[in-house]
Amino acid sequence: MATTTEVKPRLDSNLWTRSPFYKYMRAIRRSPPAIYNRHLFLCVFVFACTGMPKGWDEGSCASITKLKSFNREFGIDTTKDSGTISNIVSFVNLAAGVGAILSMFLNDRLGRIWCLRIYMVIYITGCLASTFAYGNIGALYFGRIWAGLGVGSASVIGPTYIVEVAPKATRGLMTLWFNLWMLMSQMIGVFVVYGVNIHISSKLTLQYQIPFFVQVFVPTIAIGLSFLVSESPRWLALCGRYEESMASLCKIRNLPDDHPVLVSEFKEIRGQIEQEFDAYGRLSLKKQFVELTTSASNLRRLRLSFMAYFLAQWSGANGITNYLPTIFGLIGVKGDDKTIYSTGLYAFTKLMTTLIASLFFTDAVGRRKSLLIGVIIQMCCHFYLGGYLKYYLADPSGIPVGASRAAIGAIFIHAFGWAIGLYSLPYIFGSELYPSRVRALGTSLSGGFHWLFYFAITKATPGLLSGMHVWGCFIFWGAWCAVSWIYGFIMVPETSGRSLESMDSLFDYRWYEIRDHAYPTDEELTRYPYGVYDDHLKLDDQESGRKNDAVGLTEHEKSSGSTSSGDEAFRH
C-alpha cells in the first residue's frame, strides 16, 4: 500500500524561508499543477465581470453630468441643480443596497450561474433606459435605479462564486479579479467620457448617450460566456446534488475523481454540509436569519464583515473617488479636461495598485498584515492633505510648488494604501467568512449594508467637506484610519491559506481572544487537500475501492440508481 508522508516545514533560520512570500509560494507549489487550468480561469473571469457595473458607473456617471449635451438635454443648470445631479449620481447606490439585500431570495434558490445572468440583464436594461431617456428626467431616474438593482445584486454573487471555486492558496488573489474588473471599468469609464467630450460635438445627444450605452457590452459578453462555466460545487452540495457537485469540482480542478486532493476537498465540502444538516436541518430563509443573528459564531462573522465595510467607507477613499474633480481643483488642478484626465490617471493608479495587492499582499502577506499596512499609509496621506489644505486655502500664493506636487502625490499614494487594505478586505471577508448554510444570506446582508452606507457617505461627503472647511474632513478620515488599525490589530484574524470549511473553529473564540489565534498554525496550512502532494503519488487499490464512499454513493445506491438522501430533501 502506498504511503503518504506529511511534509513538515523545515526549520530554517534563513529570513526568506520564514517570510510570508515563501510560505505562499510553497503552498502553490504543493498544489497539483492541474488545478490552475483554463476552465478555472474562465469561471473566475466570468464572475469577476460582475465588478464591471459598479466600476464603470462610478467612473463615468459623475463625469457624464458635466457634459454640455447632457445638461442641455435634461435642462440641468450645474450652478443651481446640484441636488438633481447628486440624485442622478447617487440613486444607483441606494438601489444597489436594495438589490444586494433582495438577492438573498434568489442566490441559493436559482444557483450562482442563473443569478449572474438575471442580474446582468437587469443592469443592461437599466443602462438602455438611461441611454434613451431623451430629456425625460423621470425615465433617467428609473434607468439609474433599475441599473442599481443589478449593480448591487451582481456585486454579491460575483465574489461569492469566486471564493467557492478558487483554490484556498490563491482565493484572495482570485477574488480580487472582481476588484480589478471594477477598477479597470472605472478607468475605461472615465476615459470614454473624456473621449466623447473631446471628439463629439456637445450639440449631439450622442455625446452623452455613448458613455451610457457602452456599459452593456461587458455584461452581454459575461452572459454569453456563462454557458461555458461550471456551477459552484459548494452550492450543488448544499442542494444535496452530490454527484453533480463532484463532477463540477472535477472539471474546475481538472483532476480525476479518484485523485487524493480532489477526494479530500470533496470530503471536506460534503462533511461540513452534512454536519450542518445534522445539527440544524435544511434551513428556510427565516431560519437562516435566526441562525445568522443568534449564533455567537455567526454574529462574529457578521460583525467582522459589516465592520470591514463600515471602516472602509469612513477611511475616506470613496469620498475622494466620488469628489476627486473637486478635490483636484482645490489643490490646484484647473480646467475640466485636466480634471477628467487626472481622474482617469487616478483610476489607473488604483487598478495597478490593486493588481500589486492581489499578487503580493492579499494571499502572500495575508489579509491582516495588508490591512494594517494599508490603513497606516492612508492615515499619513490624509494627515498631510489636511495640513496642506489648511494653509493652501488660507493663502494659496504662500504655498511652495513642491508642497502642491506632494499633495497630488499623496492622493496617488493613498490609492496604494487603500488597495492593499480596506478596498480588498471587505469583498473577500464578505464572501469567505460564512458557512455554507448561511453564506448567501450573510453576503447579501453585508453587501446591502455596504451599498446603503456608501449611499449615505456619498450624500454626506459634500456637507463634511464644507462643514469641516475641507481640510478638517481629511483629518477626520485620518482619525478613522487610526481606529481601523486598532480594530484590525485586536479583532481581525488571518484567513489566508485556510479552507472555507476550516473557518468554523476560528470564530469559536471571543472577540478579545481573536488576536491570540489570529494566524493559522502550520498544521492548518499544510493539511489536505494542498498540504501533502507528490506528482507521482497514486491511489492504491484499497483507496480506489473507497472512491464511491468519498463521493457519497453506496453500492446499493449505485445499483438502484438513486441519489443520496440530500437530493430527495432538496426536491421536497
C-alpha positions in Angstrom: 0.0 0.0 0.0 1.3 3.4 -1.0 2.0 5.6 2.0 2.0 9.4 2.2 4.3 11.4 4.4 3.2 14.8 5.7 5.6 17.4 4.5 6.9 19.1 7.6 8.0 22.8 7.4 11.8 22.8 7.5 13.3 24.6 10.5 15.5 27.2 8.9 16.7 30.5 10.3 17.0 32.0 6.8 14.9 35.1 6.6 13.4 34.1 3.2 12.2 30.7 4.4 10.4 32.4 7.3 8.8 35.1 5.1 5.1 35.1 4.1 6.1 35.1 0.4 8.0 31.8 0.9 5.0 30.2 2.6 2.7 31.5 -0.1 4.9 30.1 -2.9 5.3 26.8 -1.1 1.6 26.4 -0.8 1.2 27.0 -4.5 4.0 24.6 -5.4 2.4 21.9 -3.2 -0.9 22.2 -5.1 -1.3 19.9 -8.1 -0.4 22.0 -11.2 -3.6 20.9 -13.0 -5.8 22.9 -10.7 -4.7 26.1 -12.3 -6.3 25.5 -15.6 -8.2 27.3 -18.4 -11.6 26.3 -17.1 -10.9 27.6 -13.6 -9.6 30.9 -15.1 -12.7 31.2 -17.3 -15.0 30.6 -14.4 -13.3 33.2 -12.3 -13.1 35.7 -15.2 -16.8 35.4 -16.0 -17.9 36.1 -12.4 -15.3 38.8 -11.9 -17.1 40.6 -14.7 -19.8 41.4 -12.1 -17.4 44.1 -10.7 -17.8 46.0 -14.0 -21.2 47.6 -13.4 -20.1 49.3 -10.2 -16.7 50.4 -11.5 -17.9 51.7 -14.9 -20.8 53.6 -13.3 -18.5 55.1 -10.6 -16.0 56.2 -13.2 -18.4 57.7 -15.7 -21.7 58.9 -14.2 -20.4 62.0 -12.3 -18.4 63.0 -15.4 -21.4 62.5 -17.7 -23.4 65.1 -15.7 -20.7 67.6 -16.6 -21.2 67.1 -20.4 -22.9 70.1 -22.0 -25.1 67.8 -24.2 -26.4 66.0 -21.1 -27.2 69.3 -19.2 -28.9 70.8 -22.3 -31.0 67.6 -23.0 -32.3 67.3 -19.4 -32.5 71.1 -18.7 -29.9 71.0 -15.9 -28.1 74.1 -14.7 -25.0 72.9 -12.9 -24.9 76.0 -10.8 -28.4 75.6 -9.5 -29.4 72.0 -9.8 -26.7 70.4 -7.6 -29.3 68.3 -5.8 -30.6 66.8 -9.1 -27.0 66.0 -10.2 -26.4 64.4 -6.8 -29.5 62.3 -7.1 -28.6 61.1 -10.6 -25.2 60.0 -9.4 -26.1 58.5 -6.0 -29.5 56.9 -6.5 -27.8 53.9 -8.2 -26.0 53.3 -4.8 -29.3 53.4 -2.9 -30.9 50.9 -5.4 -27.7 48.7 -5.2 -28.3 48.3 -1.5 -31.8 47.2 -2.1 -30.7 44.9 -4.9 -28.0 43.3 -2.7 -30.5 42.5 0.0 -33.1 41.2 -2.4 -30.6 38.8 -3.9 -30.9 36.7 -0.8 -34.1 35.3 -2.2 -32.5 34.0 -5.4 -28.8 33.2 -4.8 -29.5 29.8 -3.1 -32.7 29.1 -4.9 -31.5 29.5 -8.6 -27.8 28.9 -8.3 -24.8 31.2 -9.0 -24.9 31.0 -12.8 -28.5 31.8 -13.4 -28.3 34.6 -10.8 -25.4 36.2 -12.7 -27.5 36.1 -15.9 -30.5 37.7 -14.3 -28.5 40.4 -12.5 -26.6 41.3 -15.7 -29.8 41.6 -17.7 -31.3 43.9 -15.1 -28.2 46.2 -15.3 -28.3 46.1 -19.1 -31.9 47.2 -19.3 -31.2 50.0 -16.8 -28.4 51.3 -18.9 -30.5 51.2 -22.0 -33.3 53.1 -20.2 -30.8 55.9 -19.3 -29.4 55.9 -22.8 -32.7 56.5 -24.5 -34.3 58.7 -21.8 -34.2 61.7 -24.3 -34.6 64.5 -21.8 -37.2 62.8 -19.6 -35.7 63.1 -16.1 -38.2 60.5 -14.8 -37.1 57.9 -17.3 -33.5 58.7 -16.4 -34.2 58.2 -12.7 -35.9 54.9 -13.5 -32.9 53.7 -15.5 -30.5 54.7 -12.8 -32.5 52.9 -10.1 -33.1 49.8 -12.2 -29.4 49.6 -13.1 -28.6 50.0 -9.4 -30.6 46.9 -8.5 -28.4 45.0 -10.9 -25.2 46.6 -9.6 -25.9 45.6 -6.0 -27.0 42.0 -6.7 -24.1 41.4 -9.1 -21.6 42.6 -6.5 -22.9 39.9 -4.1 -23.0 36.9 -6.5 -19.6 37.5 -8.1 -17.3 37.3 -5.1 -19.5 34.5 -3.6 -18.9 32.2 -6.5 -15.2 33.0 -6.8 -14.4 32.1 -3.2 -16.4 28.9 -3.6 -14.4 27.7 -6.6 -10.9 29.2 -6.1 -8.1 27.1 -4.6 -7.5 28.1 -1.0 -3.9 29.1 -1.6 -5.0 31.8 -4.1 -8.5 32.5 -3.0 -7.7 36.1 -2.1 -5.9 36.7 -5.4 -8.7 35.4 -7.5 -11.4 37.2 -5.5 -9.6 40.4 -6.3 -10.2 39.8 -10.0 -13.6 41.2 -9.2 -12.0 44.3 -7.8 -9.6 44.5 -10.8 -12.6 44.4 -13.2 -14.2 47.1 -11.1 -11.2 49.4 -11.3 -10.4 48.7 -14.9 -14.0 49.5 -15.8 -13.8 52.7 -13.7 -10.7 53.8 -15.6 -12.3 53.0 -19.0 -15.5 54.8 -18.0 -13.5 58.0 -17.2 -11.6 57.9 -20.5 -14.8 57.2 -22.5 -16.3 60.4 -21.2 -13.0 62.2 -21.7 -13.0 61.0 -25.3 -16.6 61.9 -26.2 -16.1 65.3 -24.6 -13.2 66.0 -27.0 -14.3 64.2 -30.2 -18.1 64.5 -30.3 -19.9 67.8 -30.5 -21.9 68.9 -27.5 -24.7 69.7 -29.9 -25.3 66.0 -30.4 -27.2 63.8 -27.8 -24.9 61.0 -28.9 -22.2 62.7 -26.8 -23.8 61.6 -23.5 -25.6 58.5 -24.9 -22.4 56.7 -25.8 -21.0 56.6 -22.2 -24.3 55.0 -21.1 -24.7 52.6 -23.9 -21.1 51.1 -24.0 -21.7 49.8 -20.5 -23.9 47.0 -21.9 -21.0 45.3 -23.8 -19.2 43.5 -20.9 -22.4 42.2 -19.2 -23.6 40.8 -22.5 -20.2 39.0 -23.0 -20.4 37.7 -19.5 -23.9 36.3 -20.1 -22.7 34.5 -23.2 -19.6 33.0 -21.5 -21.7 31.9 -18.5 -23.0 29.0 -20.6 -19.4 27.6 -20.7 -18.7 27.6 -17.0 -19.4 25.1 -14.2 -21.8 25.7 -11.4 -20.4 26.1 -7.9 -19.6 22.7 -6.4 -20.4 24.0 -2.9 -23.9 25.3 -4.0 -24.6 22.0 -5.6 -23.6 20.1 -2.5 -25.7 22.5 -0.4 -28.7 21.4 -2.5 -27.8 17.8 -1.9 -26.8 17.2 -5.5 -23.5 15.5 -4.6 -22.9 13.7 -7.9 -23.2 16.9 -9.8 -21.1 18.7 -7.2 -18.3 16.1 -7.6 -18.5 16.3 -11.4 -18.3 20.1 -11.3 -15.3 20.0 -8.9 -13.5 17.6 -11.2 -13.9 19.9 -14.1 -12.9 23.0 -12.3 -9.9 21.4 -10.7 -9.1 19.4 -13.9 -8.4 16.3 -11.8 -9.8 12.8 -11.9 -12.4 11.9 -9.3 -10.1 9.5 -7.5 -7.3 12.0 -7.1 -6.4 12.3 -3.4 -6.5 16.1 -3.5 -10.0 16.1 -5.1 -11.3 13.3 -2.8 -10.1 15.2 0.3 -11.5 18.5 -0.8 -14.9 17.0 -1.6 -15.0 15.1 1.7 -14.4 18.4 3.4 -17.1 20.2 1.5 -19.6 17.4 2.0 -18.6 16.8 5.6 -19.3 20.3 6.7 -22.7 20.4 4.9 -23.9 17.1 6.3 -22.7 18.2 9.7 -24.8 21.4 9.3 -27.8 19.4 8.1 -27.5 17.0 11.1 -27.3 19.9 13.5 -29.7 22.4 12.0 -31.7 20.6 9.3 -32.4 22.2 6.0 -33.0 25.9 6.9 -35.6 28.1 5.4 -34.7 31.7 4.8 -36.4 32.7 8.0 -34.5 30.0 10.0 -31.2 31.1 8.2 -31.8 34.6 9.5 -32.4 33.4 13.0 -29.3 31.2 12.8 -27.2 34.1 11.5 -28.3 36.6 14.1 -28.5 34.3 17.2 -25.4 32.1 16.9 -22.4 33.7 18.6 -20.1 32.3 16.0 -22.1 33.7 13.1 -22.6 37.0 14.8 -18.8 37.4 15.0 -18.6 36.8 11.2 -21.4 39.2 10.6 -19.8 41.9 12.8 -16.5 41.4 11.1 -17.8 41.8 7.5 -20.0 44.7 8.5 -17.1 46.5 10.2 -14.9 45.9 7.2 -17.4 47.8 5.0 -18.1 50.4 7.7 -14.4 51.3 8.2 -13.7 51.2 4.5 -16.3 54.0 3.9 -15.1 56.1 6.9 -11.5 55.8 5.7 -12.3 58.5 3.1 -11.3 56.6 0.0 -14.8 56.6 -1.6 -15.2 60.2 -0.7 -12.1 61.1 -2.5 -13.1 59.0 -5.5 -16.6 60.5 -5.9 -15.4 64.1 -5.4 -12.0 63.8 -6.9 -12.6 66.5 -9.6 -13.5 68.9 -6.7 -10.5 67.9 -4.6 -8.1 68.2 -7.6 -9.5 71.7 -8.1 -8.8 72.6 -4.5 -5.2 71.5 -4.7 -4.5 73.4 -8.0 -5.5 71.2 -10.9 -7.5 73.5 -13.1 -9.7 73.0 -16.2 -12.4 70.4 -16.9 -10.2 68.4 -19.4 -7.3 68.3 -16.9 -9.5 67.3 -14.1 -11.2 64.4 -16.0 -7.8 63.3 -17.3 -6.3 63.4 -13.7 -9.3 61.4 -12.5 -8.6 58.8 -15.2 -5.0 58.6 -14.1 -6.1 58.1 -10.5 -8.4 55.2 -11.6 -5.4 53.7 -13.5 -3.3 54.0 -10.3 -5.9 52.2 -8.3 -6.0 49.5 -10.9 -2.3 49.0 -10.8 -2.0 49.1 -7.0 -4.9 46.6 -6.7 -3.0 44.3 -9.2 0.0 44.6 -6.9 -2.1 43.9 -3.9 -3.6 40.7 -5.5 -0.2 39.4 -6.5 2.0 40.3 -3.5 -0.2 41.2 -0.5 -3.7 39.6 0.0 -2.6 36.0 0.0 1.2 36.3 0.3 1.5 38.8 3.1 -2.0 38.0 4.4 -5.3 39.8 4.8 -4.5 41.0 8.3 -1.0 42.4 7.8 -2.1 44.0 4.5 -4.9 45.8 6.3 -2.6 47.1 9.0 0.0 48.4 6.4 -2.7 49.9 4.2 -4.5 52.0 6.8 -1.2 53.4 8.1 -0.5 54.6 4.5 -4.0 56.1 4.2 -3.7 57.8 7.6 -0.4 59.5 6.7 -1.7 60.7 3.4 -4.9 62.1 5.0 -3.0 64.0 7.6 -0.6 65.5 5.0 -3.5 66.6 2.8 -5.4 68.0 5.7 -2.4 70.1 6.8 -1.7 71.2 3.2 -5.2 72.3 2.5 -5.5 74.2 5.8 -2.6 76.5 4.7 -3.4 76.4 1.0 -6.9 77.6 1.4 -5.8 80.4 3.7 -3.1 81.7 1.4 -2.6 79.8 -2.0 0.2 82.0 -3.1 2.2 81.3 0.0 2.4 77.5 -0.6 5.6 76.2 -2.3 5.1 74.4 -5.6 6.8 71.3 -4.1 4.1 71.1 -1.4 1.4 71.2 -4.1 3.0 68.4 -6.0 3.4 66.4 -2.9 -0.3 66.8 -2.2 -1.1 65.4 -5.6 1.3 62.6 -5.0 -0.3 61.9 -1.6 -3.6 61.3 -3.3 -2.0 58.7 -5.6 0.0 57.1 -2.7 -3.3 56.9 -0.7 -4.7 54.8 -3.5 -2.0 52.2 -2.8 -2.8 52.0 0.9 -6.5 51.7 0.0 -5.9 48.9 -2.5 -3.9 46.6 -0.2 -6.1 47.1 2.8 -9.7 48.4 3.1 -10.5 48.1 -0.6 -9.6 44.4 -0.9 -10.6 43.1 2.6 -14.3 43.8 2.7 -15.2 42.0 -0.6 -13.1 39.0 0.5 -14.4 38.8 4.1 -17.9 39.4 2.9 -17.9 36.2 0.9 -15.4 33.8 2.6 -16.3 34.1 6.3 -19.7 32.5 6.3 -20.5 28.7 6.5 -22.4 27.3 3.5 -25.8 27.2 5.1 -25.9 31.0 5.6 -23.4 32.2 3.0 -25.9 33.6 0.6 -27.8 35.4 3.3 -24.7 36.7 5.0 -23.2 38.1 1.8 -26.5 39.7 0.8 -26.9 41.5 4.2 -23.3 42.6 4.3 -23.4 43.7 0.7 -26.7 45.6 1.3 -25.2 47.3 4.3 -22.1 48.3 2.2 -24.2 49.9 -0.5 -26.7 51.7 1.7 -23.8 53.1 3.8 -22.0 54.0 0.6 -25.1 56.0 -0.4 -25.1 57.8 2.9 -21.4 58.6 2.7 -21.9 59.9 -0.8 -24.6 62.2 0.3 -22.7 63.3 3.5 -19.3 64.0 1.9 -20.2 67.5 0.4 -21.5 68.5 3.9 -18.4 67.1 5.6 -16.1 69.0 3.2 -17.9 72.3 3.7 -18.7 71.9 7.4 -15.1 71.0 8.3 -13.6 73.6 5.9 -12.3 70.8 3.6 -9.0 70.3 5.5 -10.8 69.1 8.6 -12.5 66.4 6.7 -9.1 64.8 5.8 -8.1 64.9 9.5 -11.4 63.3 10.3 -10.8 60.5 7.8 -7.2 60.1 9.0 -8.5 59.6 12.6 -10.9 56.8 11.3 -7.9 55.1 9.7 -6.2 55.1 13.1 -9.4 53.5 14.6 -9.3 50.9 11.7 -5.7 50.0 12.6 -6.6 49.4 16.3 -9.7 47.4 15.4 -7.7 45.3 12.8 -4.9 44.7 15.3 -7.2 43.4 18.0 -10.1 41.7 16.2 -9.2 40.8 12.6 -8.0 37.2 12.1 -5.9 35.9 9.2 -8.0 33.8 6.8 -5.4 33.5 4.1 -4.5 29.8 3.5 -7.5 28.4 5.3 -10.1 26.4 3.5 -13.7 27.7 3.7 -14.7 24.7 5.8 -12.0 25.3 8.4 -13.3 28.8 9.4 -15.7 27.4 12.0 -13.1 26.8 14.7 -11.7 30.3 14.2 -14.9 32.0 15.2 -15.5 29.9 18.3 -13.2 32.3 20.1 -14.5 35.5 21.7 -13.5 38.9 20.3 -10.7 39.5 22.8 -9.3 36.1 22.1 -9.0 36.5 18.3 -5.6 38.1 18.4 -4.1 35.1 20.2 -5.4 32.9 17.4 -5.1 35.4 14.5 -2.8 33.3 12.4 -3.3 29.7 11.2 -0.9 27.1 12.5 1.4 25.2 10.3 -0.8 22.2 10.7 -3.8 24.1 9.4 -1.8 25.4 6.4 -0.3 22.0 5.5 -3.3 19.8 5.8 -5.1 18.2 2.9 -6.1 19.0 0.2 -3.0 21.1 -0.6 -0.5 20.2 2.2 0.6 16.7 1.1 1.2 16.2 -2.5 3.6 14.4 -4.8 3.5 14.4 -8.6 4.0 10.7 -8.6 1.5 9.9 -5.8 -1.1 7.4 -6.9 -4.0 5.9 -5.0 -3.6 2.2 -4.4 -6.4 -0.4 -4.9 -7.7 0.0 -1.4 -8.1 3.7 -1.7 -9.6 3.4 -5.1 -12.1 1.0 -3.7 -13.2 3.7 -1.3 -13.8 6.2 -4.0 -17.6 5.7 -4.1 -17.8 6.3 -0.3 -15.9 9.6 -0.8 -18.3 10.7 -3.5 -21.2 9.7 -1.2 -22.8 6.7 -3.0 -23.1 3.3 -1.5 -23.2 0.2 -3.7 -26.9 -0.1 -3.1 -27.5 3.5 -4.2 -25.3 2.9 -7.3 -27.2 -0.3 -8.3 -30.6 1.2 -7.7 -29.7 4.4 -9.5 -30.9 6.5 -6.6 -29.1 9.6 -5.3 -28.3 10.5 -1.7 -30.9 11.5 0.7 -29.9 15.1 0.2 -31.3 15.0 -3.4 -34.6 13.8 -2.1 -34.6 16.5 0.6 -33.8 19.2 -2.0 -36.7 18.0 -4.3 -39.1 18.3 -1.4 
